[in-house]
């Protein structure tokens, strides 16, 4: 009797599990993965690939696995972001503005190029705009 009751309970539980509808929610992809209030860097173009999210300055992207790997970004903070070519805020900088203009692919010359990220501050010498790539 005990085995029969256990079998009936297991069958009822299986039927209940099958009756639950599957969720139709879709996971965010691309740039939409970047949460509001964060600066995000992506290892692929158009917000694809690996992503890191930052809320403050980061002197060395190696610890986050993004040193010389980023190809696109989105600045969803109120801060001006300075991307440094070398760790510890050295080398040259490129600026990413806050808001809707702070999202996009890096110029080809600046893909896989940045090693540290500074929120606000004075920045450093400009890396310049690569020839033929003015926006």
Secondary structure, DSSP 8 states (H G I E B T S, - for coil): -HHHHHHHHHHHHHHHHHHS---------GGGGS-TT-EEEESSGGG-S-EEEESS-BS-GGGGT-TTT--EEEE-SSS-EEEEEETTTEEEEEEE-SSGGGEEE--GGGTT---EEEESS---SB----TT---
